Amino acid sequence: MTQTLYFESDSTIGSAMVLSCKQTEDGLWAVVLDRTLFHPQGGGQPSDTGTINSVVIKKVIHAEKDIIHLAEDAVSGEVSLCVDEAKRRLHTRLHSAGHLVGLVGDQMHWQAVGGNHFPGQSRVIFKPEREELLANLIDTKEFESRVNQFIKEGLERKISQNSEGLRMVSWGNLPAYPCGGTHVKNTRDIGVVQITKIKVKKDQITVSYQLKGNFA
């Protein structure tokens, strides 16, 4: 089983041992490490990319108990890991913003049931607890203001485990969500969130969002 270092560490540089390296049908190499800093695609968050021993990692995926790094060439032995820091930071900010969007919706009893935190596609899907709440919409600017208020408060990240052993993520005293993704240390690190659309379709409400400006 691959040790998931990204659960506890924000580092993008480290080392690991190669457990297996097999060529795939499409010519890439499926690399399994004893531990990894690379976040695999999942939970609405894109996978990290970067290099292992200067070999380009195209994508990272889950496979049963292991994490597979799809590399352009074979690697072996003890290797150095380097995650694309700029891409990781963007994915982290978008995912953390999605949690705050989900929290604002949950405060309205909409109940978050899914999300996509990919750049250009970021959204949170809600299924209201009662049918009449489908009409209980607020202006996008008001929703946006509520999300950005949490950001302005500069709340510190908290990571814990619940009674079932699930990793829980929150900031300050905000409610925690079960999540295996990467998240900002402080809500201010998200930058500014813009709510681009609130859409009702059938029995669901979709809130689309993006990051505003070039926050680094």
Solvent accessible surface area in square Angstrom, and as a share of the most:
residue,aa,sasa,rsa
1,M,164,0.73
2,T,6,0.03
3,Q,106,0.47
4,T,37,0.21
5,L,42,0.21
6,Y,10,0.04
7,F,65,0.27
8,E,141,0.63
9,S,39,0.25
10,D,66,0.34
11,S,49,0.32
12,T,20,0.11
13,I,125,0.64
14,G,27,0.26
15,S,45,0.29
16,A,0,0.00
17,M,82,0.37
18,V,23,0.13
19,L,103,0.51
20,S,38,0.25
21,C,34,0.20
22,K,142,0.60
23,Q,108,0.48
24,T,43,0.25
25,E,189,0.85
26,D,109,0.57
27,G,36,0.35
28,L,38,0.19
29,W,59,0.21
30,A,20,0.16
31,V,0,0.00
32,V,14,0.08
33,L,0,0.00
34,D,40,0.20
35,R,68,0.25
36,T,0,0.00
37,L,6,0.03
38,F,0,0.00
39,H,7,0.03
40,P,1,0.01
41,Q,73,0.32
42,G,31,0.30
43,G,67,0.64
44,G,21,0.20
45,Q,0,0.00
46,P,12,0.08
47,S,10,0.06
48,D,1,0.01
49,T,26,0.15
50,G,14,0.13
51,T,41,0.24
52,I,0,0.00
53,N,65,0.34
54,S,101,0.65
55,V,27,0.15
56,V,65,0.37
57,I,1,0.01
58,K,105,0.45
59,K,78,0.33
60,V,0,0.00
61,I,59,0.30
62,H,108,0.48
63,A,38,0.29
64,E,181,0.81
65,K,146,0.62
66,D,43,0.22
67,I,5,0.03
68,I,23,0.12
69,H,0,0.00
70,L,31,0.15
71,A,0,0.00
72,E,87,0.39
73,D,78,0.41
74,A,46,0.36
75,V,14,0.08
76,S,87,0.56
77,G,36,0.34
78,E,118,0.53
79,V,4,0.02
80,S,60,0.39
81,L,1,0.00
82,C,61,0.36
83,V,3,0.02
84,D,56,0.29
85,E,103,0.46
86,A,63,0.49
87,K,77,0.33
88,R,16,0.06
89,R,97,0.35
90,L,64,0.32
91,H,8,0.04
92,T,15,0.09
93,R,15,0.06
94,L,7,0.04
95,H,4,0.02
96,S,0,0.00
97,A,0,0.00
98,G,3,0.03
99,H,18,0.08
100,L,2,0.01
101,V,0,0.00
102,G,3,0.03
103,L,7,0.04
104,V,0,0.00
105,G,0,0.00
106,D,45,0.23
107,Q,95,0.42
108,M,16,0.07
109,H,96,0.43
110,W,0,0.00
111,Q,91,0.40
112,A,36,0.28
113,V,81,0.46
114,G,33,0.31
115,G,33,0.32
116,N,26,0.13
117,H,13,0.06
118,F,51,0.21
119,P,57,0.36
120,G,86,0.83
121,Q,98,0.43
122,S,5,0.03
123,R,85,0.31
124,V,6,0.04
125,I,46,0.23
126,F,0,0.00
127,K,95,0.40
128,P,16,0.10
129,E,100,0.45
130,R,122,0.45
131,E,144,0.65
132,E,109,0.49
133,L,13,0.07
134,L,31,0.16
135,A,93,0.72
136,N,65,0.33
137,L,72,0.36
138,I,37,0.19
139,D,92,0.48
140,T,42,0.24
141,K,124,0.53
142,E,77,0.34
143,F,0,0.00
144,E,22,0.10
145,S,66,0.43
146,R,90,0.33
147,V,0,0.00
148,N,17,0.09
149,Q,89,0.40
150,F,26,0.11
151,I,10,0.05
152,K,135,0.57
153,E,83,0.37
154,G,14,0.13
155,L,33,0.16
156,E,105,0.47
157,R,58,0.21
158,K,102,0.43
159,I,57,0.29
160,S,62,0.40
161,Q,135,0.60
162,N,51,0.26
163,S,121,0.78
164,E,139,0.62
165,G,43,0.42
166,L,87,0.43
167,R,25,0.09
168,M,28,0.12
169,V,1,0.01
170,S,10,0.07
171,W,5,0.02
172,G,15,0.15
173,N,148,0.76
174,L,28,0.14
175,P,84,0.53
176,A,44,0.34
177,Y,49,0.19
178,P,79,0.50
179,C,20,0.12
180,G,35,0.34
181,G,2,0.02
182,T,9,0.05
183,H,5,0.02
184,V,8,0.05
185,K,116,0.49
186,N,23,0.12
187,T,0,0.00
188,R,138,0.50
189,D,58,0.30
190,I,0,0.00
191,G,7,0.07
192,V,73,0.42
193,V,0,0.00
194,Q,47,0.21
195,I,8,0.04
196,T,68,0.39
197,K,112,0.48
198,I,28,0.14
199,K,100,0.42
200,V,61,0.35
201,K,127,0.54
202,K,177,0.75
203,D,67,0.35
204,Q,68,0.30
205,I,0,0.00
206,T,29,0.17
207,V,0,0.00
208,S,26,0.17
209,Y,6,0.02
210,Q,81,0.36
211,L,28,0.14
212,K,107,0.45
213,G,59,0.57
214,N,162,0.83
215,F,89,0.37
216,A,97,0.76
